[in-house]
């Protein structure tokens, strides 16, 4: 939404400047004049904003109930007392992603970037199940990125399951995967 509003504001500014008889760069030129570092910072800010929105929505869900039931009637916790952990921790997960995530070649040629939020359940046995793209992923993120993010998350090895009252339980997990050039 912020991106849409920014684009609208830029468009209105462009129209206003043009009506005054002053030349202005169009938004496409402004985007291409950004450095890689500036683009990366913008993508990271958008990712952080979406992560904060996700946290707020999750907190609201937890206030209503600690879990939901999936299609099979199994309880899936929004958050457990002990969260599921990737075996080896965050550093090991980043290594796994770096080794397995492939930047789509078409997207690289067209200099496309974006963040895909992937939701999945870490089962009581530690298996990654019910993998899907979150509705927090921007609608303008290309399907190539979504497919690649889903492919890699489905490849993940077993995690250490989350615990509730000392018992292993199924827990919902959301993972942002950012595709950046350079």
Protein Blocks (a to p, Z undefined) as FASTA:
>chain_A
ZZmmmmmmmmmmmmmmmmnopacddfklmmmmpcfklmmmmmmmmmmmmmmmmmmmmmmm
mmmpmbdcdfkopacdfbdfbdcddehijmlmmmmmmmmmccdfklmmnopacddddddd
ddfkopaehiacdfkbcfklcfklmmmmmmmmmmpccdddddeehiacddddddddddde
ZZ
